[in-house]
Amino acid sequence: MTTSNQAVRRGPSWLPAAVAGVFGLFYAYAVWTAFAFLLAQATGVEGLNGGGWAILLFSVVFPIIVFVAGVVLARRRPVLHLAVVLLVGLGLVAVFWLNILTYAITNGNSLVGS
C-alpha cells in the first residue's frame, strides 16, 4: 500500500477576495439605493409610521445579510462557485427591491403618516 501526499493545488488567494469585492460593490449600490429611498420617504411631508420604518430599514439591511451569507456559504468553494452564489444573491436582492418599490407605489399611504 502506498499513500501519496499530494497537496491540492489552489488558485491565488487574491482572486476570491477580488470577486467578492466586485460583487460587494453591487451589493453596496443596493444598500445605498435603499438608504436613499428611506431618507426620501422619512423626510417627506408626513414622514414614516412604524411599519414604514420597519419595511424600509429591512430593505437597507437585507442586501448586507445576503452578501455576508453568500460569502460565508461559498468561502471554501472554487471561485466560480463563489461568483455564482453571489450572483444568485444579487438577483434575490434585486427581486426584493422591486417588491419594496411595488409595495411603496401601490400601498404608499400605508407607509407614511403617524
HELIX and SHEET records of a PDB file:
HELIX    1   1 TRP A   14  ALA A   42  1                                  29    
HELIX    2   2 GLY A   50  ALA A   74  1                                  25    
HELIX    3   3 VAL A   79  THR A  106  1                                  28    
HELIX    4   4 GLY A  108  SER A  110  5                                   3    
END                                                                             
